[in-house]
Amino acid sequence: MIRIVRVSGLSMSPGMMPGDFAAALNWPASLYRPGQRVLVQHPAFGLIIKRLDAVEEGVVWLSGDSPLSSTREAMGCQPLSALRGRVIAVVRRRRPG
């Protein structure tokens, strides 16, 4: 299943900006790799897009691309089951200029 979500923050900038749309595809747990952008259901932050820093036994570590993002430590490790899909495409919002 593909999920379409609207980007609302700056944590993944400059590659993803507020108003952009991301398509995330359900992905087998065994295929997640560090460096991939993922859709995550976080207990404190809700549904977010982050980059996988590490995939360990049953858990993942996440980070944002921007220095404005919460730190990896603030997000904490999350269960692999919190991943909702791999971001496979981004549609950029038209920007003035």
URFEN-V966281 format. One record per pair of residues at least 4 apart in sequence whose C-alpha atoms are under 7 Angstrom apart, sorted by the first residue. I is the first residue (numbers start at 1). J is the second residue. Records with the same first field share a line. If there is no record, write none. Layout:
I: J, J
This chain:
1: 25, 26
2: 23, 24, 25, 26
3: 23, 24, 25
4: 21, 22, 23, 24
5: 21, 22, 23
6: 19, 20, 21, 22
7: 17, 18, 19, 20, 21
8: 18, 19
9: 17, 18
10: 17, 18, 66, 68
11: 64, 65, 66, 68, 69
12: 16, 50, 64, 65, 66
13: 17, 65, 66
16: 20
19: 93
20: 90, 91, 92, 93
21: 90, 91, 92
22: 87, 89, 90, 91
23: 87, 88, 89, 90
24: 39, 85, 86, 87, 88
25: 85, 86, 87, 88
26: 84, 85, 86
27: 31, 85, 86
33: 52, 55
34: 52, 53, 54, 55
35: 51, 52, 53
36: 51, 52
37: 49, 50, 51, 52, 86, 87
38: 49, 50, 51, 52, 83, 85, 86, 87
39: 47, 48, 49, 50, 83, 84, 85, 86, 87
40: 47, 48, 49, 82, 83, 84
41: 46, 47, 48, 82, 83, 84
42: 46, 47, 48, 82
50: 62, 63, 64
51: 62, 63, 64
52: 60, 61, 62, 63
53: 61, 62, 63
54: 60, 61
55: 59, 60, 61
56: 60
58: 79, 80
59: 77, 78, 79, 80
60: 77, 78, 79, 80
61: 72, 76, 77, 78
62: 72
63: 71, 72
64: 69
70: 74, 75
71: 75
72: 76
78: 82
